[in-house]
Amino acid sequence: MHDIRPFMDAFRETGSYRTPAERLGKLRKNSWWTSFVYNVRGLGGSMGRATWLSHLGKFHDLQWQECGLHLLWETERMGTEVIIEGFENLKGIGPAVVVGNHMSLYETFACPALVRIFGDVAIVLKESLMKAPLLGQTFATRKMIPVSRKDPKADLKAVLTHGERFLREDNTSVLLYPQGTRQSYFDCRKFNTLGVKLAQNAGVPVVPIAAQTAFLGVGRYTKDFGPVDTSVPVRFACGPAIQVTRANAKEAQAQCVDFIASKLEEWGCVEVRR
């Protein structure tokens, strides 16, 4: 894997990144072989390394970030550009609730690695992933808030209770995907208010992140390992921190949704349902 420290230092300073021409591989044609190669090298490489290191008791914060950022390097190796912007908005704001749209497994690994460059982060994660063979052991070493997605009331209580503790006591941001399940489109009406509620309760800002990760699709037989579309750049954009109070909670929610929807519409690769 790459030495990620130069990338982290530069990204911490600028909050942005665009694949340099010299790092961009020859564009691969979309095919089952391209998808197979990426899933083995990218996802397989990241998961395999994470699982092995956690088994050895050596899976620490830096190694976690290496595994997440490894997806970016493998994407570039396939000839697909990676463009990241706006993460300077995370500088100096302290712990925050970070909310984003959810398209694929890609951002589950890459987004925490990017956010963590600016401070510690806990992730709201589907409970079944915590119980998955081998991979569950890896996730268990990180700061996680597991949710079932079967009992909304219990999930709400878990996120608010544990999330507030991370934010207030551990000085740790919380990253979650309010729309729940992964979708190839963005439905503004299904982007729930959980992130804004948590930010309001904890007295911290909420920060929206738009993700365009259609590069990695949802698989037919298993959602995690899907087809690769090398023609679509991978993009992340971080919006401004939004202070949340009881009086402006609805407005804060609308601002988060509008930022994500506007970015996806600007990029023109994802259907937005308003």
N, C-alpha and C positions, 0 to 999 in steps of 0.2 A: 504494500500500500504506500501511497504518497506520504511525505512528511507534510502534515497539514498545518504546522505552526506558521510558516510564512503566509499561507492563505489566511489563517485566522488573524494574524497581526494586521494584514492589509485590510481585511474585511471589517475588523473592529474600528479601524480608522475611517474608512469611506462608507461602509454600509452597503456597498454595491459590488457587483462582479459581472463581467461578461467574458465568455470564453475567448482567450487570446487565439489568434489565427494559428500560431504554432502548436497549440494543444488540440486543435480540432482535427479529428481523424477523417479519413475518407468516408463520405456518406454511404452508409449501408442501405441496400435495398430492403424494403419490408418483405419479410419472408418468415417461414417457420424457423429457419436456421438462425436468422438474426435475432429473433425472439428467444430462441433456445440459448444462444451464446450470451445474450445480455442477462437472462435470468440466472444462468450458471455463474457468470463472472461477477455481475452486479449484485443481485439479491442473494444468490448462493454464497458468493464470496463474503459479503457483509454478515449474513446470518451465520455462516460457518465459522468465521473468525470470532464473532461475538460469543457464540456458543462454546467454542473451545476455550477462549480466554476466561469466560465465567466459570467453566468447569475447573480451571486451574486457579481460580480466585484472583485473576489478574485483569479482570474486566472493569477498569476504572473510567473516570469521566473522559479522559483524553481518548481512550480506545473506543468508547461509545461514539464520540464525535468522528473519529476516523471511519468507523463503519458507516455512519450516515453520509459523510461527505464522499465516501468511496463511490456511491451511486452517481454523484455528479461527474466524477472523473471517467467512469465507465460509459456514461451517457455521451460525453465528449468523444470518447474513443469510437463510438458508433457514428460519429459525424454530425451529431445533434448539438446545437448551441445551447448553453445554459446562461440565462440572463436573470440577475437578481438586483433588486433596487429597493431603496427606502428603509433599509434596516438601521440606518443612523437614528431613526425615530426611537429605537430602544436604548439609546445612550443616556445614561444618567437618570433614568426615570424610576429606578428601583424595581421591586417586583410588580408584575402586571398580569392581567388575564389576557392571554393571546388567543384569538379566535380565528379560525380559517375554514375555507371550504374544503371538502374532502373528495378527491377524485380517484385516488389509487393508493396502493401501499407505499408508493414513492415518498409522499410527504410524511408518512408515518415515521420514516427513518431520517429523511433529509431535513425536514423543518425543525425538529428539536436540535439537531446539530448546529443549525444556523442561529437559532434563538439563543442557544447556550453560550455562544461566543460573547454575549453581552450580560450573562448572569445565569445562575442555576435555574433549572426548569423541571417541573413535574408534568407528567402527561396523563390525561384522561384516556384510558385505553379499554377496549372491549375485554371483558373478563375471560372470554374463551381463549384469547391470545396468551393470557397469563397461565393458562392450564395446558397450552400446547406442548407436546414433547420437545425437549431440548430448548426450544426458543423461550418457553415459559420460564425456565430457570434463568435465562439471560435477562428477561424483562424484570424478574423479581429482584435483581440487583440494583435497579434504577428506582427513581422516585416516580411512583405510579399511583393513579387512582382508578381502580377497576370498576367498570359498570357492566350490568348484565344486558341492558337494552331490552329487557323483558318486563321490568317493573319500573316505570317512569318515576314513581314517587320515591322508591328506594334509591334509584340512581341520582335523583335530585338531592336527596339528603346526603348521600355519599360525597357528591361533588362539592356541595356547599360546606359540609363539615370538614372534610379532609383538605379541600382546596383552601378554605380560610386559614386552616392551621399552617399549611405550606407558605401562604402569602404573609401572614402576620408573624408567625414564630420562626420560620426557617428562612425568611427573606428570599423565597423561591417563587418564581413566576409559574403560572399554570397554563398549559397549552391544551386546548380542546377544539373539537370539530362539532359545532352545534347542530349540523344537519344530520348527524348520526352516520348512517350507512354511506358507503362510497357511491358516487353518482357521476356519470359522464357529463351531466349538465348541472346548472346551478339554479335551484328553485328558491327564490327569495323568501317565499312564504313558509318554507320548511326549515329556515335557519332560525332555530329557537333562541330564546332569550337567556339561556342558562349562563352564558359567559358574562352578560351584563349584570345579571342578578348576583353572581359571585363577586364581581368587581365592586358592586354597590355595597354588598355586605361587608367586604374586607376593606373598603375605603381605598382602593387602588384603581388605576386607570385600566381601560380595556383597549387593546390594540388589534386591529384587523390585519390579516394576511391573506392575500389572494394567491392561489396556486394554480398554475396551468401545467398539469402533469399527465396529459393525455398520451405522452410518450409511452407510458406504461399502462396498458389497459387492464381491465378486469378479466380474469381467466374464465374459460368455459367450465372446466372441471374443478378448479380451485381458484378462488378470487384473487389470491395473492400473486400467482405467477401467470401473468397475462401476456397478450401479444404486444409487441413493440411497434410504435409508429415513429420512425426516425425523422419524418418530414416536419414534425411539430416541435418547436423549441420548448425546452423546460423553462418556466418562468415563475419567479416568486416576487411579490411586491408587498412591502410592509407599509401600512398606513400610519397616520399620526396617532399618538396616545390621546384617548378621549376620557376625560374625567367624568365619573358617573355619580349622580346623586338621585335621590328619590324623585326629585322634581324633573330631571332631564333623562330618566332611564329610557323612555320610549324614543326620544331623539337620539340618544347614544346608540341604541339598537339599530335605528334607521341609518345612522352614519356608517356603522360597520357593514351593514348589508349593502348600502349604496357604494361604498368603496370597493368591495369585492366584485359586485356586479359590474361596476363601471370599468374596472381593470380588465375583467374577462371580455367585456364587449369591445374595449379598446384593442385587445390582442386578437380578437376575431376568430378564436378557435373553439370556443365553448358556447353552447346554447345557454342563454340566460332567460329564465322564466320569472317575470316580475308580477 
